[in-house]
Amino acid sequence: MEVRRTESIVFMAQYAYFRYSTNRSAIFLFVVTSCFVAPPAWAAPNGLTQIPIAKVFGDGVASFSIAQTQETTQGTTFTTQYGVDNNFEVGIDYQASPADQKTFLTNVKYLLAHNPGHIPDIAIGLTNLATGQKAVPYAVATTQPRAVGISLGMTRPNSGNAADGMAGISYNVTPRIEVVGDYIGGRESYGTLGIIANVTDKFSVNVAFARPNSSHADEGGTNPNGYIVNLAYTFHLKGGSRSQAAPSNNPAAAAGGAGN
């Protein structure tokens, strides 16, 4: 998707280190977020159409996705994602278009809380990690998997000091088809409504209509209606009893998210 500038809030990700300093995934997260100071491309492979949710791929589960967006500009993003130790996720994105925004980006997500049947899952993460760019931090809470899933969070998709809210909802029409909607605050952001179809246990398609929060762009011109199409393939890179495929613990994760 279109690269968005923002200031990094590294302390959100580093909080996981101080609270879970004995966890190797938290230590890794601390190192990653301390070394990078930058990036953009709103992409969260384990999420809804454009926002991340508080679910991660199981240990050894990987995904590859291709997202095509048509909003203020047209963009194509290739995304890979990998689950580590059931509570940490790392990914590499390649933004192939627009032509003047081609770049490789990294994203990380850490699952802070997972207590089934008690409280919503809580995760923090950073997207758009790359040299010469600014990171997009976020925190999100997601309800336990049921017919209806709700996610609420905060992010800084735009430059400046103000954080924007984000929200999403998913509804399982059938075991393989979901209706999903999500929204990110800010005049230059979009809300979406679409479906996620799990064609097979490994392959999924996400198609969504995108409507701008404001039809008037900050730099003049207009923000038109658009669309997002995402194709995702999820698979195991290694076995093990602790590994889980994304659909088993995340009602929308199989789509890989378009916004990655």
Secondary structure by P-SEA (a helix, b strand, c coil): ccbbbbbbcccccccccccccccaaaaaaaaaaaacccccccccccccccccccccccccccccbbbbbbccccbbbbbbbbbccccbbbbbbbbcccccccbbbbbbbbbcccccccccccccccccccccbbbbbbcccccccccbbbbbbccccccccbbbbbbcccccccccbbbbbbcccccccccccccccccccccbbbbbbbbbccccccccccccccbbbbbbbbbbcccccccccccccccccccccccc
